[in-house]
Amino acid sequence: MKKFQLIFLVSLIITLLIPSLMIADANDGPVTPGKYTYKITPDSEEWGDYSPPELRNILDIPLEFVREMDTDFLIATVLDYPYIGDILAFSTYEQGIEVVSSRFSGLDELLKRKDAPQALCKEYSNLCSKLGTDALKDNQEPFGFVKHRVLEAILMQPFIYNYLSQTEINSVIESSIGLAKSENILPIHFRSETPYSQEAMDQDLLRALVFTPNGSPVIVGSKGELLSPAQKSNMDNYMALIYPNATRLRSATTMYNCHSYAWYSTSASNSYWLE
């Protein structure tokens, strides 16, 4: 009987240890309490030895681990994902979210969570409060403005904000305006006190007719500059760290997009978006 009890106890201990061993293998790095530890980070010496596709493959988290995370922990994991800022590198937030979620299981899982809207709303308010202090200067949130814009991009999606109460929407508005005043940046874009999609915002663009270098007429839009110097600096530093082998031609801007740069004008004075 004692021998049976001993065997059972050993088996139980092994069973309990297996998930921890699997997680340690998935992380393969120092464990930070209450925080997911990625196998490799931009601060790792070997980061520059891999291509972005290789790094995204290394950084992706097995679905069984992602699904076990509670939503608050998952949001923190998603915001710490090194390539989460890629959402902001597309012509629309919708495109960015679609691409990044297809590459990263964490974001894909988060967007499916029923409690994600409320948890994202809370995280946004917390981050705005933190950025309104000296968090950036103290290096508590070195890429705080990138995370801030990523959260805004996600909150603006209909499948998120449609499930927020008016009280929660008001909380987002108040947090955004408070940070905008203290940091001299633009607040989240709203229509009738409700965030709306990038496509809807694009309908409000000032339109113009221009000609490509080959003489083809195209309709373009004009947004103007929506980024503050602090936001530009934060995004420039972020991109330099995430893409160490890339050469930055200019700072982040909302004056023009990649399509306009490629098909209309590479000039720094370009002020048009081309879809």
N, C-alpha and C positions, 0 to 999 in steps of 0.2 A: 504493500500500500504506500509506504514511504517512497519507494523507488518510483512508483507511478506519479506521486505528487511532485517529486523532483523533476521528472521528465516533463510533466505538465507545466511546471513553473519555468523551466528553461525554454520550452516552446513558446510560452506566453511572452517572455522577455524578448525573444528573437522576433516574434510577430510585431511587438511594439516598436522595435528598433528599425525594422525594414523601411517604414515610411521616412524616418529621419535620415537613414543612410541614402535613400533615393533622392531626397531633397538636397542633401549635402553634395551628392554627385551632380545634381542638376545645377547647383550654384557654383560649386568648386571654388569658393572664395570665402573670405572672412564673413562671419555671420553678424549682422547688425540687428539687435533686438527690435521687433516690431516692424521690420523692413526687409523686403526681398533683396537678396544680394545677387546681382547678375554675375555670370561667369567671367565676363570681361567688361571693362568700362573704358571710357576715353582716357582715363588717367593711367591705364595699364600700359606698360612699356611696349607691349606687342600690338597695341591697337592699330598702329600705322602699318603693320605688316600684312594686314588683311584688307581685302576689298570690301566696300559697303555691302554687296550681296552676301559675302561670306560672313560678315559680322552680324547681319540680320538673321542669318541662319543659326549662328551660335547663340544669339541673344533670345531667340524665341523660346517660350516656356511651354513645356508639355501640358496638354489640355487637362490632364488629371490633376496637376498642381494648381492651375489657374482656377478650375472649377471648385477647388476646396477653399479658396481665399474668400474671406468675407468682403463685402463691397468696398468698405473704407480702405482696407488693406490693398485691394485690387486697384483702386484709384491711385493710391500712392505708388504702386508698382508701375502703373501705366505712365504716370507723370515722370517717373525716374527712368523710363525706357529711353535710351540715348537718342533714338531716331524719332521720338514723338514729335519733335519740331518740324519734321518733314510735312506735317499737315499744313503748315503755313507756306510751303513752297509751291503750292499749286494755284491755278487761276481761281479756284473756288474752294471753300472749306469742305464742301461736299466731296469734291474729287480727292482732296487730301485725306479726309477721314476714310473714304472708301479704299484708297490705296494702302494706307498704313494699317488699317484693320485687316486687310487681306494678307499682310506680311507679318502681323504680330497678333498672336492668340489672345494676349491680355486685353487689347483694345476691343477685339472682336467679341470677347466674352462680356466685357463691361457694357457694351452697347445693347446686349441682350438682357441685362439684369432689370427686373421690374422696379427695384428700388434705386436704380442708378440716377434718375433725375433728382431725387431729394438729396442723395449723397453728394452728387456733383454740385448742387446748389450750396450745400454746407461747405464743401471744400473751396469753392470759389470765394465765398465770403471770408473764410479763414485766410486764404492766400492774399486777398485784397487788404485785409487788416495787417498782415505781416509785411506786405510790400509798402504799406503806408508808414512803416517805421524805418529803421535803419538796416533791415534784413539784407538788402543788396550790398550795402557798404560793409556789413559785418560778415559777408560771404555765407550767410545762412541759406540764402536762396540765390546762388550765383547766376542762375538762369530763370529767375522768377518771372520776368516779363514774357519769356517764351512760354512758360507753363500757364501764365495768365491768359495769353491769347489763345492757347490750345483749349483751355477750359471754356473760354468764350465761344470758340468755334464749335465745340460740342454742344454747349447749352443752347446755341442758336438753331440747332437742328430740330425740325418739327417733332420727330419721334422722341425728343427729350422734353422740350419746353411745353408741348401739349399736355404733358402729365404733371406739370407744376401747378400748384394752386396760385391764386392771385397774391396771397401772402408771400409765397416763395419767390414769385416773380418780382414783387416789390423789394424783397431782400436782395435779389441780384442787382436791381436798379440802384438801390441805396449804396451797396458795396462798390459798384462800378463808378458811380458819380463821386463817392468819397475819395477813391483812389485817383480818379481823373483830376480832381481839384488839387490834391496834394502833390501829384507827380507831373502835372501839366500834360496829360495824355487824354485821348478821346475816350469817352465811355462806350459801353457796349451799344450796338446799333439797335434801335427799337422802332417799331411802328405801332401806334396806339398802345404803348406801354407793353408790347409783346415782342420778344426777339423774333427775327424772321431770317429766312435763308439768304445765303449769298446770292442766289439767283434773283431773289426778290429785290435785293439791294442793287443788283446790276441793272434792273429795270429803271432805276432812278438816276443812272449815270447820264452825264451830259454827252450827247452823241455828236459825232463829226464824221465827215467823209475825207479820207486821206488816200494817198497813192503809194504803193509799195515801190521799191527800187526798180522793179520791172514794169511799172506803170499801171499795175492793176488797182482798180478802185476798191476800197474796203471801208466798212462802217466800223468805227472804233468808239470807245467810251473814255471818259476822263474822270478819275476819282480824286486826283490831287494827292498831296502827301498826308497820310494819316498816322505816321509814326513819329514819335518824339525822338530827340537825340538820345535819350536814355534807352529807349526801346531799340533803336538802331544799334547802339553800342552793345547791348545785351545780346541781340540776335547775331551780330557780327562775331562776337566772342564765342557764342554757342556753335555757330557753323564752323569756325576755325578749329575748334576742339573736336567736333564730330567728324569733320572731313579734313584731316590734317594734310592730305596729299592734294587738295584742291587749291586753286589760286583764286582769291577774291578779286574781282574786277572793280566792284563798287559795293557800297553799303546797302543794307536792306532798304527797300522803298516800296511804296504803293503807287508811285507815279506811273509805272508801266509794268507789264507782265512779260513772261518769257516769250509768248507768241509775238507780242509787239516788238520785242528786242530782236527776235529772229527774222521776222517777215516785214517789219516796217523800218525801224531805225535802232541802231546800237548807240546812238548819242545819249549822253547823260541828260540832255534837255528833253528827251522823249517824254511825253506826258499822256500817252494813250494806252488803253488796254484793248487787246485784240483777241477775240474768241475764235 
